[in-house]
Amino acid sequence: MHERDWPETGELVVCTVTNVKDFVAFVTLDEYNGREGLIPIAEIARGWIKYIRDFVREGQKVVCKVLHVNKDRGHIDLSLKDVNEHQRREKIHEWKNEQKAHKWISFVAEASGADPAVIGDIFYREYGMLYPVFEDVLLDEKATLKRLELDQEVAKALITVANENVKISKVTITGNLILTSYKPDGVNVIRRALRSATPKIEGVDVDINYIGAPKYAIKVTASDYKQAEKAIEKAASAAIGVVERADGTGKFVRKQRAGKTQ
């Protein structure tokens, strides 16, 4: 399976500490077939370091920034201090996802009878990584399969494996609909408005709850903020339109974004 042989300068890499000396720590790069790198003591942590082992130890997983790569001499210089906590968490999360994707490719190969190395080569060629392929299959199956140009059996197996193993992160945004009708059958007008505010959009959930007349809470859950924003605006506009056409009034009050969920 094709993978890049060398990291690039500035890249974040997951490493395993193999040997700690007084002024340097030696590591292997987990994503690059165990290539060796070193972290000088000046790149271990900010400030004065009395004992290097207070910061790193053999067997520890660390995330480093690549400072310099010398392919001719086989040297990779790394920095631990230049990686903040957010970057470390994000990189470890990405690395773990890639580990899972490696295993999922074997499932695809087994189900389709294809060579896992060939499948991996296609994924790397088009995406540079493995895990995003499985996500994209769930988010936009048709476009992803067209991009990959897979054999029918491989495509079928990929869809199955993705659906069985991948959980797409969701984002949720909320707001309040304020709907008022002055018609004798105002209750029915509001009901029609609320029904129109739950359009069927693939991959989007719209939930509306009664707070207290004339206020209704609307919550939209989607795969990303752009999709969620578009959906909540469409839902609110539809509801307000129904009320206003019946000589009532409508207003949408946006709330702050909520976080991501699984």
C-alpha positions in Angstrom: 0.0 0.0 0.0 1.4 3.3 -1.0 2.3 5.8 1.7 4.7 8.8 1.6 8.2 7.7 2.5 9.2 11.0 4.1 7.4 13.7 6.1 7.4 17.3 5.0 8.9 20.3 6.8 6.3 21.8 9.1 4.1 18.7 9.2 2.8 17.2 12.5 3.8 13.6 13.0 3.0 10.9 15.6 6.1 9.4 17.2 7.1 6.8 19.7 10.0 7.7 22.0 12.7 4.9 21.7 15.7 6.3 23.6 16.2 9.3 25.8 19.7 10.7 26.4 20.8 13.7 28.4 20.5 16.1 25.5 18.4 14.4 22.9 15.4 12.1 22.5 15.3 9.5 19.7 11.9 8.5 18.2 10.4 6.5 15.4 7.7 8.0 13.2 4.7 5.8 13.4 3.2 7.0 10.1 6.4 6.6 8.1 7.3 2.9 8.5 9.2 3.6 11.7 11.7 6.1 10.3 13.9 7.5 13.0 14.0 11.1 14.1 15.5 13.1 16.9 14.3 15.8 19.3 17.2 18.0 20.6 16.8 19.1 24.2 16.2 22.7 23.1 13.1 21.5 21.2 11.6 19.4 24.1 10.0 22.1 26.0 10.0 25.9 26.5 12.2 27.3 29.3 15.1 25.7 31.1 15.2 21.9 31.2 17.1 20.3 34.1 16.1 16.7 33.5 14.9 15.7 30.0 13.2 12.6 31.4 10.8 15.0 33.2 9.3 15.6 29.8 9.8 12.4 27.7 10.3 8.7 28.4 10.8 5.6 26.4 7.6 4.1 24.9 5.7 7.4 25.1 3.6 8.6 22.2 4.3 12.2 21.3 3.2 14.6 18.5 6.1 16.5 17.0 6.6 19.2 14.3 9.0 18.4 11.5 11.8 21.0 11.5 14.1 19.6 8.9 14.4 16.5 6.7 17.7 15.3 5.2 16.9 12.4 2.9 20.5 11.8 1.9 21.7 11.4 5.5 18.4 9.9 6.7 18.0 12.6 9.4 14.7 14.0 10.6 14.8 16.8 13.1 11.7 17.3 15.3 10.3 19.7 17.8 8.0 18.8 20.6 7.7 22.3 22.1 6.2 23.8 18.9 3.1 21.6 19.2 0.3 23.0 21.4 -2.3 20.9 23.2 -5.1 21.5 20.6 -2.8 20.4 17.7 -1.7 17.4 19.7 -5.3 16.2 20.3 -6.3 16.8 16.7 -3.3 14.9 15.3 -3.8 12.0 17.6 -7.4 11.9 16.6 -6.5 11.9 12.9 -3.8 9.2 13.5 -6.3 6.9 15.3 -8.8 7.4 12.5 -6.2 6.4 9.9 -5.4 3.3 12.0 -9.0 2.3 11.8 -9.2 3.0 8.1 -6.3 0.6 7.5 -8.3 -2.1 9.1 -11.5 -1.2 7.2 -9.6 -1.5 3.9 -8.9 -5.1 4.7 -12.7 -5.6 5.3 -13.4 -4.1 1.9 -10.7 -6.3 0.2 -12.1 -9.4 1.9 -15.7 -8.7 0.9 -14.8 -7.8 -2.7 -11.9 -10.1 -3.4 -9.7 -7.2 -4.4 -6.1 -6.5 -3.3 -6.0 -4.3 -0.2 -2.8 -2.6 -1.5 -4.5 -1.7 -4.7 -7.5 -0.2 -2.9 -5.1 1.7 -0.6 -3.2 3.1 -3.5 -6.4 4.5 -5.1 -7.4 6.1 -1.8 -4.0 7.7 -1.3 -3.9 8.9 -4.9 -7.2 10.7 -4.7 -7.2 11.8 -1.0 -3.7 11.5 0.4 -5.3 9.8 3.4 -7.6 6.8 4.0 -10.2 7.8 6.6 -11.8 10.7 4.6 -12.8 8.3 1.9 -15.0 6.4 4.2 -16.6 9.7 5.5 -17.2 11.0 2.0 -18.9 7.8 1.0 -21.5 8.5 3.7 -21.8 12.2 2.9 -21.9 12.1 -0.9 -21.9 8.5 -2.1 -22.4 9.2 -5.8 -19.7 11.9 -6.1 -17.1 9.9 -4.1 -17.5 6.7 -6.1 -17.3 8.7 -9.3 -14.0 10.2 -8.1 -12.5 6.9 -7.1 -13.7 4.9 -10.2 -13.8 1.7 -8.3 -14.9 -1.7 -9.5 -18.5 -2.4 -8.8 -17.8 -5.1 -6.1 -15.2 -2.9 -4.4 -17.6 0.1 -4.4 -20.4 -2.1 -3.0 -18.1 -3.4 -0.2 -16.8 0.2 0.6 -20.4 1.4 1.0 -21.2 -1.4 3.4 -18.0 -1.1 5.5 -18.4 2.7 5.7 -22.0 2.4 6.9 -21.1 -0.3 9.5 -18.1 1.5 11.0 -18.1 5.3 10.4 -19.9 7.7 12.7 -20.1 11.2 11.1 -19.8 14.1 13.5 -22.8 16.3 13.5 -23.3 20.0 14.3 -26.4 21.4 15.9 -27.7 25.0 15.6 -30.8 26.4 17.2 -33.1 29.4 17.2 -36.7 30.5 18.0 -39.6 31.0 15.7 -42.0 33.7 16.8 -45.3 33.1 14.9 -48.5 35.0 15.4 -51.8 34.7 13.5 -54.8 36.9 13.9 -57.2 34.7 11.9 -60.1 32.9 13.6 -58.4 29.7 12.6 -55.0 30.9 13.7 -54.2 27.6 15.4 -54.4 25.9 12.0 -52.3 28.6 10.3 -49.6 28.0 12.9 -49.8 24.3 12.4 -49.3 24.6 8.7 -46.4 27.0 9.2 -44.7 24.5 11.5 -45.2 21.6 9.1 -43.7 23.7 6.3 -40.7 24.4 8.6 -39.7 20.7 8.5 -38.5 20.3 4.9 -37.1 16.9 3.9 -33.4 17.5 3.3 -31.1 14.6 3.0 -28.7 14.3 5.9 -30.5 17.0 7.9 -32.8 16.7 10.9 -35.1 19.5 11.8 -36.8 19.4 15.2 -39.4 22.0 16.4 -40.8 22.2 20.0 -43.4 24.4 21.6 -42.1 26.8 24.2 -45.1 29.0 24.8 -47.2 31.0 22.3 -46.1 32.6 20.1 -42.6 31.1 20.5 -41.3 27.8 19.1 -37.8 26.3 19.4 -36.2 25.0 16.2 -33.1 22.8 16.2 -31.3 21.7 13.1 -28.7 18.9 13.0 -26.4 18.4 10.0 -23.0 17.2 9.0 -21.5 20.7 8.9 -22.3 24.3 9.8 -22.8 25.4 6.3 -25.5 22.8 5.6 -27.1 23.4 9.0 -27.2 27.2 8.5 -28.8 26.8 5.0 -31.4 24.3 6.4 -32.4 26.5 9.4 -32.8 29.5 7.2 -34.9 27.6 4.7 -37.1 26.2 7.5 -37.6 29.5 9.2 -38.4 31.3 5.9 -41.0 28.6 5.0 -42.8 29.0 8.4 -42.7 32.8 8.3 -44.0 32.8 4.8 -47.1 30.7 5.6 -48.0 33.0 8.5 -47.4 36.2 6.6 -49.5 35.0 3.7 -52.3 34.6 6.2 -51.9 38.2 7.4 -50.0 37.2 10.5 -46.4 38.0 11.6 -43.3 35.9 11.9 -39.8 36.3 13.1 -36.7 34.1 13.5 -34.3 34.7 16.4 -30.9 33.0 15.9 -29.1 31.4 18.8 -25.4 30.7 19.1 -24.0 27.6 17.6 -24.0 24.4 19.6 -21.0 22.0 19.5 -20.4 18.9 17.5 -21.9 15.6 18.5 -21.3 12.1 17.3 
